[in-house]
C-alpha cells in the first residue's frame, strides 16, 4: 500500500507541469487564429530589401530625418503648409512643381481621409476626396500620402483593412479610364508589422527609399529606415530560405544582415550625402513655357483658360515626368546590356524592347495631349478676343 501511494505521488508530480502548461495556453479565438495565419503568410512572403541605415528620432522631428531630392517635391505637416493649428496629425505631399498636393484630413475625431488639391495663383483649391481609396470605409484612418513621379502610383498608411495592426503601408494606382484609384494593396513585410508603419517614400532621382515605424520604440519615438528601392519584387522564400531564417528579416532585426552588396551600400550612402548637400543650396524657382502660337506662350497655371485645359496640362506634366524616368531607365538597361554576357542579355532583351514600345506610346500620348491643349486654347482665345 505504501509503495502504491508513493507511485501515485510520483505520477502526480510528472503530470502537474503538463497540466499547468495547458492552463497557461488558453484556446485562441477564431480572430486570433486568423491573425496568426495572416502573420505567417506575410512573413513567408517577406520582400528582400537592402536597408542602408536607420535613424531613431522623436516623432515630432520625423520629417527632418528624411532627406529628399527637390525633384520629388515636398513632404510636410498640414499645419506648416496651411498655417493653421487645425489638423495636427495630417500630412501633405506637394509635387515638385508646387501645382498639386495630396493630403490627409480628419473630417471627424475618429476618421481621416485622403484628398487632392490644386494650386491656382498661389491659392489651394477646395480639397477633393480621392475616389477608390476608402469608398467602402474599410480604413478608419488614412494618412501619410506620397505620390510617385508618374503621377499615378500612390503610397499611404492606414489603420484597419487587412493590416497587421496599427498603421500599415498600402499602394494603389490611378485608373485614368474610371477616374479613380484601384483597390489598395498591403505592401507586406518587412515594411509592415503589428506596430505603426508609415511614410513609404521613394526618391527616384537619388534612388533612395524611406519609411518610418514605431516598432520596438519608446512612446513618441520612431525609427526611420533608409533603403535601396528594388527594381523588382523578390522574396526570401523564392530563394529557398526557411521560415525560421526569414523571420529576423521580416522584423528588421539587424539591418547589417541585409548588406549583401557593400559596393551598393556605399553608393547609396554617397547618394544620400549628395542629396544632403543639395538641400543646403539655394533652390531654383521652377516654371514652364508652353507655346500656344507664335504670339502667345503660357508660363503660369492660371494662363490656361479653356475648360478642362488646366487638368490636361497637369496630366501632361505627369506624362513628361514618366517619359523622362523611362528614358533614364532605358539608358541604364542599355548600359547593362552592353556589358552583360549572352545569358544575361537574353533576360534583359525582352524588358528593353517592352520599355522601348512603352516609350514610343508615351511620346505619342504626349504629342496628342499637347496638340489638344493648344487647339482648345486657340479656340477659346479666338472666341474671346
Secondary structure, DSSP 8 states (H G I E B T S, - for coil): -HHHHHHHHHHHHHHHHHHHHHHHS----HHHHHHHHHHHHHHHT-B---EEEEEEEEGGGGGGG----GGG-EEEEHHHHHT-SS-TT-EEEE-TTSSEEEEEE-SSSS-BEEEEEEEETTEE---EE-TTTSTT---SBEEEEEE-TTSSEEEEEEESTT-SSSEEEEEEEEETTTTEE---EE--TTT--SS-EEEEEEETTTTEEEEEE-TT--TTEEEEEEE---SS--BSGGGT--HHHHHHHHHT--GGGG---HHHHHHHHHHHHHHHHHHTS--------EEEETTEEE-SGGG--STTHHHHHHHHHHHHHHHHHHHHHHHHHHHHHHHS-HHHHHHHHHHHHHHHHHHHHHHHHHHHHHHHHHHHHHHHHHHT-
